[in-house]
Amino acid sequence: MLRRCNVLLFVVSLLVCSFTVHAADSAIKILVVFPQQLEPSKVYMMTDGELTRGLTIPFAAIANNAHIKKRSEELGAQLDATLEGYDRYDVVHQALAKRFSQRSVAFELTQSREFDKYVSSKGITASAGADDFSYVVAIEDKFSGMSILNVATKTDDLAPYTTLGYQVFETKKRSRISKGAVSANGLQKKPFKEAIGDKAFFTNAYPTLADNIANQIVGTLFRTDVLHAMAASAGRGDEVPQVSSVLKKNEKRFDYEFTPAKNWKRTKMNVKYANLLEPKSDLRYSMGLRFDVDLLVPELGQDVTSIDEYVPIYLTRLEDSGVDTSTFTEFTEINARPEYRVYSFLPNNDGGRQIVLLRKVGDDLLEMILVVFSKDFETLYPAHRADIEQMIADAKLKVN
């Protein structure tokens, strides 16, 4: 069973900052290794009827699983025919190169499809070091294709979906320094008969998925100080701050309390600095509320004292994520407490909009509330405005 990836919210990296960078006089060479060939696409579907039979009829689950696997392979083969010539690994590599370079221009990425040359069941081979790479990022394609986004589907709608495993190795000692798995899904869905044959439906969505994947990988390396260690190995540690202790120390300083509206819920995030409220229904793929806390501290390159100084940092993040920041403007069509500065911008060309509420809390904390619509803002916002405003008013950020 595939777990739904919470990427309803337009990805704004938590604690992504602009740091001083130097000329690339001592590049950190990283080899990103993908499978030699694109893994066959998969298509995951389970209908309500299949789910019910699997839960209520003895041995039906076994037959269901066999049927679902066969269908996945057949539809995956059709999807591969549709996507012929499209290299999703190259898109992921480009996204990784962008996200690494945002942390420091010292990182220099090269991709390879010679997986067996550089990676073995025991780790990495000596080839990467011999080829003058300091680090290897080995990518495992666990699932690429399309999937339903619920436990089961009544409508047979699919969205682009991918799950990639990754391992990061240091070549000098041939030791693994990080590993994990990350997932991302498209926000738009289509009936499977249309989706499987629509190349543009997949290829238009995949760069955003790839950027989400890259952002998760690089963000994890950043928060765990692996990225700092990689930069420090070339004498450039000042370009990537050591932040794990800063984040851990400061997360004890605050707590949130929420009162979700009827038919809304709180969804757990993997960091205390981000909190999500979203509809219980499929509307969660179209709108949601995110409450973030950011640190205004020198260690993160954002030792600012006012919202006016913070906004340029935020705009840089948006630009790095591909947003047209000329759409960023003050927003007045929301009732919020006067201490909030309120803006909005257009994250895409699908009728979506994000509303951003910013307020400074104490000397070095900033609260950011994101009201996110991936589509249909003009109809969804008026219909749900009262609930949204009430949830914002009821949210309590307590600073210890």
N, C-alpha and C positions, 0 to 999 in steps of 0.2 A: 504494500500500500504506500503510495507516495504521500509525503507530508506536504501540506500547502505551505508555500513560502510566502511570508508576509512582505510582499513588495508592492502592495497597493499604494503605499506612500511613495511619492517621488523621492528618489534617493538623494538626501542631503547628508553627507558624511558627518557623523558626530566627531567634533573636534578635528576637522580637517582645516589646517591653517596654512598660510603662506609663510615660509621661512626663508631667511637669507641663504642664498646658494652661491657657490663659487665656480670659477671656470673649471671645466672637467679635466684637471691636471692629473688626477689619479682615479680613473674610472673604476667602478666596481662592476665587473663583468658577470652577468647572470645568464645562464643557459636555461631556457624554458623548453622542456622536452614533452612533446605530445606523442600519442600513439602514431605508429607508422602510417596507418590508414585511418580515415574517419570511421569511428565505430558506427555500425548500422543504427539508423534511427529507430526509436521505439514510440509507440502510441499507447498510452494507458487509458482505458475506459472501464468503468463498472456501472451497469445500469441499476436502478432501484430494484428491479426484479431479481437481478443476479445477487444483489446484496441480501435481499429478503430470503431467497432460496438458500443461500449459504448459511444464514443464521437459523433457519427453521427446519430445514430438511436434512436428515442424516446423510452424510457423505456428499451432499451437494457442493460443499465448499471445494472438495477435491476436483470435481468436474468443472466447477466455475474457474478455478485457477488454471486448469489446462486450457479451457476455452479462451480465457483472457490472454494467456501467454501466446496462443496461436494467433488470436486476433491482433495482438500487439505486433507480432512479427510480420503479419500480412500487411497491416496498415503502415507499419514502418517501412516496408519495402516500397509501397506506393509513395510514401513521403520522400524517400530517397530518390525515386525517379523524378519527382517534382523538383527537388532541390539540386539536381545534377549540376555540377560546376560550382556550387556554393561551398566555400571552405570556412566552416564555422570556427575551426581552430585558429585560423589566421585572424579572425575577428577578435577572439579571446586574447590572442597575443598582443594585438594592437591596444586593446583595453588595458592589459597589464602594463605595457610599456608606458602608457599615459599615466596610470595611477602611480607607478613607481617614480616616474619623473616629477610628479607633483610633490613628492616628498623630498627629492633631491636630484639634481641633474647628474650626480655622481653615478647613479644606477644606469647601466647600459645593458639592455636586454637583447638577446639573440635567440631565435627559435630553431628547434631541430625536430625532425620526425624520426630520427634514428634512436628510438626508445631503447632497444636492446643494446646498443653500443654504450649508452651512458647509465642505464638503470638495470639492476638485477634484483632478484628476490631478496637479496641480503642488503640492498641499499644502492649505492652508486658505484660505478667502476672507476678505475684510475683515468679513464679517457678524458673526463671533464677537466681535471687538473692539468693533464698533459696538453689540452687544447687551450690552456690559459684562462679558464673560467674559475672564479672564486666560489660561486654558488650555483646550485642546480635547483630549479623548480620543476618537479615531475608531476605531470597532469594525468589523472585517470578519468576517463569519460564513463561515468556510471550510468547516466541517462541523458540522452539528448533527443528531442523530438517534440511531441505534444502530449498533453495530459488534461484530464478533467481537474478541476481545482477544489472539488468537494470529495467527500467519502464516496458518494455515488451520484449519478446524474439522471435527471429526468428529461433533459433536453439534448443530450449527446453533444454538448458544446465543449470544444477543446481550446486550449491556449498553448502557445509555445512554452516549453519547460526544459530546464536543464539542471543536472546535478553533476558537479565535478569534484573529485577528490584531488588533494594536492599534498605533496611532501616537499619540504625545503631542506637541502643538504649543503653543508660546508665542505668544499672539496679537499682542503688541506688534510683534515683528519677523516674525511669521508664519513662524517657523522650527520645524523638527521637533527635539525634544530627546530622544526615545526611540522605539523601535519594537521589536516582537517578535511572537511567536506562542506561545500556551499551549494545552495540552490537558488534559482531565480525563475520566475514565470512572467509571461506577458500579461498585460492588463486587459487586452481585448480578447474576446472569445468568438468562435464561429462554430456552427454545426459541423460535425466531423466530416461529412461528405463534401462540404465546401472547403474546409480547412486543409484537408490532405492534398488537394489539388491546387491550392493557391500559394504559389511561390512567394509572392510579395507579402502575403500575410505573415509568413515566417521571417523572411529576410528583413522586412521593415522593423520587426520587433527585436530581432536577435542582437543588434548592437547595444540596445539598452540592457538586455539580459547579460550580455558579456561584460558591460561596464559594471553592472551590479555585482557580478561574480568577482571581477577584479577588485572592486572596491571592498568587498568582504574579505578577500584574501590579504590585500595590502593593509587594510584597516586592522585586521587581527595581528599581523606582524608588527604594526606600529604600536598598538595598545599593549602588546606583550614585550616590547623593547627588543624584539628580534631585529627589526629594521634598524634601530639605533646601533646594535652590535655589528650589523653588516656594514653600516657606514663607518663606524669607528675602526673597523679592521683596515680601512684605507686611510685612516687619519682624518676622517670627515664626519666624526660623530656630532660635531656642533650643528650640522645641517639637519639632523633628525633627532629631536629631543628625546630624552629618556623619560617616558611619561607614566609607566605603569604604577610607580609609587605615588605619583601626583594624583592620578585618578583614584587609586585605592584609598588614599588618605582623605580626599575630599568627598568621596561618595558617602562617608559617614556623617557628613554635615547636614544632609537634607533628606526629607521624606515627602512623598506625595500621597494625598488622599483624593479619591475620585468617587463621583456618584453618576454612573452611566445612566443615560435616559432609557426609558422602556424600549426594549428590542435592540439595545446596544450592549456591548460587553467590553471588559478590559482584557487585552491580550498581552501575555507576558513577552517582554523583549529580553535579549541576552545581556543587556547592560542597564545599570540603574539610571544612567543619564538619559534614557529614552523610554517613554511610556506611550502606549497605544490604546485608544478607544475606537471601536469600529462597530458597525451594525452586525447583528447576528445573522442576517440574511445575506444573499448574494450581493446586496448593495455594498458590502465591504470591499468589493473589487472596484468600486467606483468612487467611494468617499471614505473619509476617516479623520480622526483627530490625533495628533501626536504632540506630546508635551516633552520638551527637551530641556536639559540644564547644561549650559556651557560655562567653562571656567575662563575668567579673564585674568590670566596669570602669565608671567614672562616665560615659564617653561613651555608653554604652548604657542609662543609667538604672538600673543594677543593681550598684551598688558595695556588695555585701553580703559578709559574712565567714563565713557558715555556711549549712548546708543549711536550718536552721530559718528563716533570713531569705529564702532563695531560694524555698521552697515557696509562700509567698503570691504571688510573682510568677508562678510556674508555674500556680497555680490561676486567676489572672486571665486568663492565656492560654486555659486550658480553658473558662472561662466565656464569653469572647469568641467561642469557636468553637462554643458551644451545648451544651457538656457539662454535665450535672447533676453539679456537684462534690460534692453530698452523698454520691455513691457513691465518692468518693476516700478511701481508707483504707489503713492499713498492710497489707502482704501478706507472709505467712510461708511459703507453699508453694513455695519455690524455694531451691535451694542456691547461695549467692553469698558472695563474700568479705565479711568483717565490716565493711569500710570503706564498703560500700554501704548506703544507706537505701533500702528497697524499699516501693513503694506499688502500688495498682492502682485502676482506675476503669472504669466502663461507658461506652463511647463511643456506644452505640446501643441499640436495642431488639431486635437480631437475634441475641442470644446471643454477642455479641463482648465482649472485655475487653482492656484494656491493662495490662501490668505495667511499672512505671517504676522503674529503678534509678538512684540519684543518688549521686555521690561528688565531693568537692572535690579538685582536683589542684593542689597548690601554692597560691599566694596568690590567683590570679585566673582560674583555669580550673575549669570544672565538666564532668564527664562525665555524660551522660544516655544510658542504654540503654533502649530501648523494645521490649518484646516485645508484638507486635501481633496480635490475633486479631479479624478483622472479623465472624466468626460461629463457632459451634460450639466455643466455648472448652472446654466441659466434656468434649468428646471429643478435640479436637485437642491440647490441652495435655498431658494424660496420655500420649498416644501419642508425642509429640515432645519431652517434657520433658528427657529425658536428652541429646539432641542440642543442645537450646537451652542447657542449663546448661554443656555442654562448650564450645560456641562462645563463650559469655560468658567462661568461664574462660581460653580460649586467646587471646582478643583482647588485644592489647598496645597500649596508648596510650603512646607514647614522647614525652616532653617534652624538647625540645632545650635 
